[in-house]
Amino acid sequence: MRDSPATAKQKAKLILATDGKGFEAENLVDGETIACDYPDFHNYFGFFLPLAGITTIKQIRENAFDTV
C-alpha cells in the first residue's frame, strides 16, 4: 500500500492493514508503525491523534492516561 499510486494521489497519512486477528498501521509522514492483536488496537489511540489534527510527542502517546 505504501508504494501504491492511489496512496500518493489521495495524500494518505496512514495506512492500515488487518486480517481480523492482527492489526498494523504506519504513519506515512514520520514512518512510525504499530503492530498488535486486532482487539487491542484501541490501546494505541495516541498513534491516531494526527488524524484529528492533534500533534504530540512520542513519550505522551506511549504513556497510558489515568481517567477518573
C-alpha positions as a Markdown table, in Angstrom:
| # | Residue | x | y | z |
|---|---|---|---|---|
| 1 | Met | 0.0 | 0.0 | 0.0 |
| 2 | Arg | 2.9 | 2.3 | 0.8 |
| 3 | Asp | 4.0 | 2.4 | -2.9 |
| 4 | Ser | 0.6 | 2.5 | -4.5 |
| 5 | Pro | 0.0 | 5.5 | -6.8 |
| 6 | Ala | -3.5 | 5.7 | -5.2 |
| 7 | Thr | -2.0 | 6.3 | -1.8 |
| 8 | Ala | 0.1 | 9.2 | -3.1 |
| 9 | Lys | -2.8 | 10.6 | -5.1 |
| 10 | Gln | -5.0 | 10.7 | -2.1 |
| 11 | Lys | -2.3 | 12.1 | 0.1 |
| 12 | Ala | -2.8 | 9.4 | 2.7 |
| 13 | Lys | -1.3 | 10.0 | 6.1 |
| 14 | Leu | -1.8 | 6.5 | 7.5 |
| 15 | Ile | -2.0 | 3.0 | 6.0 |
| 16 | Leu | -3.8 | 0.3 | 8.0 |
| 17 | Ala | -3.9 | -3.5 | 7.5 |
| 18 | Thr | -5.7 | -6.2 | 9.3 |
| 19 | Asp | -6.6 | -9.9 | 8.8 |
| 20 | Gly | -9.1 | -9.7 | 11.7 |
| 21 | Lys | -6.6 | -11.2 | 14.1 |
| 22 | Gly | -3.7 | -8.8 | 13.8 |
| 23 | Phe | -3.6 | -5.0 | 13.1 |
| 24 | Glu | -0.8 | -3.0 | 11.6 |
| 25 | Ala | -0.6 | 0.7 | 10.9 |
| 26 | Glu | 2.1 | 3.0 | 9.5 |
| 27 | Asn | 2.3 | 6.8 | 9.7 |
| 28 | Leu | 3.5 | 7.8 | 6.3 |
| 29 | Val | 4.6 | 11.3 | 7.5 |
| 30 | Asp | 7.1 | 10.2 | 10.2 |
| 31 | Gly | 7.4 | 6.4 | 9.5 |
| 32 | Glu | 6.2 | 5.4 | 12.9 |
| 33 | Thr | 4.5 | 2.0 | 13.0 |
| 34 | Ile | 2.4 | -0.1 | 15.3 |
| 35 | Ala | 1.6 | -3.8 | 15.2 |
| 36 | Cys | -0.7 | -5.6 | 17.7 |
| 37 | Asp | -3.6 | -8.0 | 18.1 |
| 38 | Tyr | -6.7 | -6.6 | 16.4 |
| 39 | Pro | -8.8 | -6.5 | 19.7 |
| 40 | Asp | -6.0 | -4.4 | 21.3 |
| 41 | Phe | -5.5 | -1.6 | 18.8 |
| 42 | His | -7.7 | 0.8 | 20.8 |
| 43 | Asn | -4.7 | 0.8 | 23.3 |
| 44 | Tyr | -2.8 | 2.8 | 20.7 |
| 45 | Phe | -5.2 | 5.7 | 20.3 |
| 46 | Gly | -2.4 | 8.2 | 20.6 |
| 47 | Phe | -1.0 | 6.9 | 17.3 |
| 48 | Phe | -4.2 | 8.1 | 15.5 |
| 49 | Leu | -4.3 | 11.6 | 17.1 |
| 50 | Pro | -2.7 | 13.2 | 14.0 |
| 51 | Leu | -5.9 | 12.3 | 12.0 |
| 52 | Ala | -7.7 | 14.7 | 14.3 |
| 53 | Gly | -5.1 | 17.4 | 13.8 |
| 54 | Ile | -3.6 | 16.8 | 17.3 |
| 55 | Thr | 0.2 | 16.6 | 17.4 |
| 56 | Thr | 2.0 | 15.0 | 20.4 |
| 57 | Ile | 5.4 | 13.9 | 21.3 |
| 58 | Lys | 6.1 | 10.1 | 21.2 |
| 59 | Gln | 6.5 | 9.9 | 25.0 |
| 60 | Ile | 3.0 | 11.2 | 25.6 |
| 61 | Arg | 1.5 | 8.8 | 23.0 |
| 62 | Glu | 3.2 | 5.8 | 24.7 |
| 63 | Asn | 2.1 | 6.5 | 28.2 |
| 64 | Ala | -1.4 | 5.5 | 29.4 |
| 65 | Phe | -3.6 | 8.2 | 30.8 |
| 66 | Asp | -5.4 | 7.7 | 34.1 |
| 67 | Thr | -9.1 | 8.6 | 33.9 |
| 68 | Val | -11.4 | 9.0 | 36.8 |
